[in-house]
């Protein structure tokens, strides 16, 4: 038996004996949603700071495009994911559930803000609080996943997200908030996403 075959068997044995050691396979979604969020935040800043000749009401269109594009890309890139080794591990199962819950929670919060601003004449500054909620959601998702998987380094992005969420209210009403959050997302979501992608096992026919 070759050294490569021995290594493969050792890997499979370790995964079978302890599912928590299976690598996480959701990195592509961190890159997709994180990358799109970065672009949306930069576009939001550019419009609000009048760095581009686009009327401020078009900010809403930016975030609609963000959501629609994210859903389409998620549907495309989730194909074949469940065939990857370790997809049924406790870490990956929790990772899927926690991020789905965070996404739904953020979506419902956004709906609540939209209703409050349009129907109840609440201050549009409430839209800025969506970033705070999203960052706290990131922190919870990363912390839970780190606790229930072998990816303990995810506590780093969790703490970055917590710190940014705590700081964000100081920038409410200022376009700079969106540049700050774009930078945080780069290091708290996109970079970790690429790292997870690099550690993903391949399916047999890839």
N, C-alpha and C positions, 0 to 999 in steps of 0.2 A: 504493500500500500504506500502511495506517495505521501510526501509531507503535506501537500495541498489537500489530499483526501482526508488525511488524519486531522488537519485543522478544521475541515468542513464538518467532520463527525464530532469533533470536540465542541464546535459551535452549536450544532443541533442538540447535542446532549445537554449542554448548559442551558439552552432555551427550554428544553423539555423538563429539566429538573427545577428550573426557577424562571417562570415567565416574566418576572420583573426585570430580568437581565436582557430581554429582547429590546433592540433599539426602537425608538419611536419612529413612526412612518408618516407623520402628519406635517413634515417640514414644508412640503409644497404649498400647503394652505397658509402657513405663516408668511411665505414669500409672496403668494398671490394677494392675500388681503392686506398684509403689511405694505407691500409695494404700492398697491392701489391707494391705500390710505395716505402714504407719503405724498403721492402725486396729488391727491385731492386736497391735502392740507396745504401744499405749496400753492396750488391753484387758488384755494380759498384766501390765503394770505395775499397773493398777487392782486386779486380782485378787490379785497377790502382795503388794501394799502394803495390802491389805484396805480399799481405798477404796470397794469395792462388796461387798455381802453375797453373794458367790459363793465356793464352796469352791475351794481351790487346784487340786485335780485337774482342774477344768474348763478349765484353761489349755490342755491338749491339744486339747480340742474347739475352742477359738478358732483354733488353727493348722490343724486339719482343715478348718474352714469357710473359712479363708483360702486353702488350697490348692485346694479344690473350686471355690470361687467364681472364683478366678483362672483355672482351666482352662476353666470355662464361658464367662467373658467373653472369654478369648483366642479360643476357637472362634468366638464371635459376631463379634468385631470384626476378625478376620483376613480376613473376606470382602471381596473386591475389592482387597485390598492389592497383589496381584501385578500388577494392571492399572494401577497408578500409574506414571507416567513415572519412569525411573531405578531401578525395583525390581531390575533386573539388574546394576546397577553394582557394582564391586568393593567399595565401602564398604557397600552394603546387603547384599550376599551375605555378607560377613564379619560384619557386624552380626548377621544372623540366626543364623549358625553359632556365633558366640562366645557369644551369650546363651543359645542352646539348650544349649550345652555347660556353661555356668555353671549353668543351671537343673538339668540332670541331675546335675552334680557335687554341688550343694547337696542335692538330693533323696537321693542315695545316702549322703551324709554324715549326713543326718538319720536315715536308716534304720539306719546303723551305730550312731549314738548311742542310738536307741530300743532296739536289740538289746542294747547294752552295759549300759544302765541296767536293763532289764527282765529280761534273762536272765543277765547276769553280775554283777549287783548293783553296777554302777559308780555313782559319785556323780551325782546329778541336776544338779549344777552343770555337767556336761558340756553340757547343753542350751544354756547361755549361749554356749558356744564356736561354736555354729551361726551366731550373728550375726557373729562375727569372720571365719569362712570366707565368709559371704555378702558382707561388705564387701570382702574381698580379691577375691572374684569380680567385684564391681562394678568395682573398680579395674582389673582385667585387661581386662574387656570394654570399658570406656570408653577405656582407653589404646590397645588394638589398633584399635578403631574410629576413634579420632582420628588414628592414624598412617596409616590406609589410606583416609581420606576427607578431604573439605574441612572437616570439623567439628572444627577444632583446639581449639575452646573446650571440648571434652569432656575435655581434660586437667585442667580445673578440677575437675569431679566426681570424676575418677580420684584426684586428690591428696587431696580431701576424704575419700574412701572409705578411702584408705590410712591417713591420719592417724587416722580413727575406729577402724579395725581395730586399729591399734597401741595405741590407748588403751583399747579395750574390755576387755582382761583385768583391768585395774585395778578394774573394776566387777562382775566375776563374783560371783554370789551376792547381788547387790543389785538390787532392783526398778528403781532409777534407770537401770540400763543400758538398759532398754527405752525409757524416755523419751528418753535421749540418742540412741539409734539411730533412733527415730521422727523426731527433728529432723534428723538427718543424711540420712535417706532423703528428706525433704521437699526439701532443697537438692541432693542428689546424684542423685535419680532423678525425682521428680515435677516439679519446676521445669524440668529439662532436657527431660523428656518433653513438657511443654506447649510449650516452645520449638520442639522438632522438629515437633510437630503444626502449629504456625503456619507452618512453612516448607515443609510438604508440598505438592507439586504436586497438582492435582485431576485425576481421570480425566475423559475427555471427557463422559460422561453424568451427572456429578455435578451 
